[in-house]
């Protein structure tokens, strides 16, 4: 929660009709988070890092990022994570991630409401309670079609494919590199983004329509 003030996230969280985003707290959330990863290894096989309590703490300590817990307001349960990282307060840019939705809440409103709520906070200007960013981007494994579709549904557009952008942990889904080029499969990343002027030119209305839905 140390970074929440810098990112202007109120302690009470950011809310839509269906979800609340609150600062991730290790003591509160690590148990369920790592239990979900252990029970459902597919949650992390497309990600570029191996999640550990140490890595979570690094995310929490990053001055240019914030990790949030997604709470399903209908059940009151912890449903996954979302956050911001690679943030430049000088250039008013940021990246959404890591977006992880626990299996019970997949193919529901949870992911769309979490992304939309965070996008709204990123793009609304400070006098309206937002961050006033100019650019919000998203990168995902090129094999993760669900992630690409989720971003596109929220108005982000594909800008590029970044080939060989990560060395994945053992067992990750990627492609093999040539001899002498290290261990671990490689990941191609799809880069998507949206911008303040698109937000003002219909993006706000697109997200609002999604957040107004109850399913």
N, C-alpha and C positions, 0 to 999 in steps of 0.2 A: 504494500500500500504506500510505500515511500514515494513512488513516482506519481501518485494519483493527482496531487495538487498541480504538478507541472503539466499534466495532461488535462487539467480541469475536470476530472471525474469526481463528482460528489460522492461522499461516503455512502450515501443512500443508493447510489447506482444510477445507471441510465436505463430507461424503461420504454417498452412498447406495450401494447395491450396484452401481449402473451409472454414476454420474457423480461428479465432484469439482468443487466450486466453490472457486476460488482467487482472491486479489486480482488484478485486471486490471493488467498491467504494459505500459506503452506500448511499450517496446523489444521486448518479447516478443510482444505480441499485435496491435499496430497493423497490421503488414504483412498478415497474413491477414484481419483484420477488414475493412480497406478494400478488399482484393482481392475479398472476397465481396460487398461492397456494389457495387463496380464491375461485377462479373460478373452480379449478380442485383439489379437496381435495385428489383424488387418488394419486397425486404426493408425498404426505407425509405419507400415511397410512402405508407404509411398513418401514418407517424410525424409528430409536430408540429415536428420540428427537422431541419435538414440536418447530418448528422454530418461533422465535420472533426476533424483532430488537435487543434485548439484546443478544440473542444467536448468532446472526450474528456478533455482535461486539466482543463477546468472541472469535469467530473463527478468526476475524481479528487481535485480540490482542495476540493470541497464538504464542509464539516464535518458536514453533515446528510445525507450520502449515501455510498454505497460502490458501486463497480462491480466485478463479479466475472466472471471467465472460467469458462465451463462446459466441463469436460473430459470427454469420453466415455472411461470407463475401459476399455472393450473395445478400442478402437483407440489410445487415448492421445492422441487428436487434440482440438484446440480446436474446439468445436462451436457456440459462440454466447456470448451475454452474458445476465446477469441482474444485478439489484442492488436497492438500496434508495435512496429519495430522499424529499424532503419530510418528513424524520424530525423528530419532536418528542420529545426525550428527557424533556422536562418532562411532556408529556401521554401519553407511551408509545404513540405512533402512528407509522406509517410507510407508505410506498407501494412496491410491487414494480415494478421497471422499470429500464432498458429490457430487455424480454425479446425477444431476437433469436436465432432458431435457424437456423443455416445450412441450405440446402436439402437437403443430403445426409442430415441428421439429423432432418428434419421427418417427422412421422407415425411416429416411433419413441418409445421410452421417454424420450428426452433431456429434452424440455420438461417432462413431468410430474415426472420425478425432480428436475430442477433447481428447479422451483417448490416441490415438496414438501419438499425438503431445506432450502430457505430459510425456508419457513413454519414448519417444526419449530424452526429456530434462533430465529426471531422470537418464538414463543409459549412455548417452554419457559422456565422461570424460571431466574434466574442460578445458583442452587445446582446446577441440572442442566445447566449449560453454555449456556443460552439467553439471550435478551435480555429476556424478560418483558414484551413489548409487550401492550397491551390491544386494539389495533385495527390491522389490516393491510388496506390498500385497494389497488385496481388500477383504472386508467383506461385506456380504449382507444378508438380510433376506432369510431364506431357502425357503420361498414361492415365492421369486422374481426370477422366472425363466428367465425373460428377462435380468435382471442384471447379472445373472450367465453366460448366453450365451454371453452377451456383453464382459465380462471379458475373457471368453474362446476364443472368436473370436480374441482377441488381444494377445493370447498366454499365459495367466495365467492358472494355473492348480489347481484343487481342492486339498487342503492339509488336510482339516478336517471340521467337523461340530461341532461348539461350542454350545452345548445345554444350554438353559436358560441363554444366554449371556446378555440380556437386559430386563428390565421392560419397556414395551412400553407405550406411552401415551394412555389415554382413547380413544377407537375407533380404535386403531392400530390393524393390522392383526397379530395374534399370537396364543398362546395357553393358556388356563386357568391354574393357579396354585392352589394348594390345600389350604384349609382353614388355615388362620393364616399366610399366606406367602405374605401378601401385596396386594395392589390393582394394577390393570392393567395387561393385558395379557403379556406373556413372549415370547421372540424371540429366536429361534435357528438361528445361523449365520453360513453361509458357508464361509470358509476362503480359498481364492485362492492366489497364488503368482507366481512371475517369478523372475529371477535372472540374474546377470550380465553375467554369463557364457552362459546362454541360449540366452541372447541378442547377444553375440558375435558369437554364433553357430546357426545362422539362424533367431533369433528374430528380429534383425535389418531389415533384408530383408522382413520378414513377415509384419512388420509395414510399411515399405516403400511402399510395394505393395498396402496396404490399403490407405495410404495417397496419392498415385498417382492416385487413382480412382476419378472420378468426380461425382460419385453417390453412 
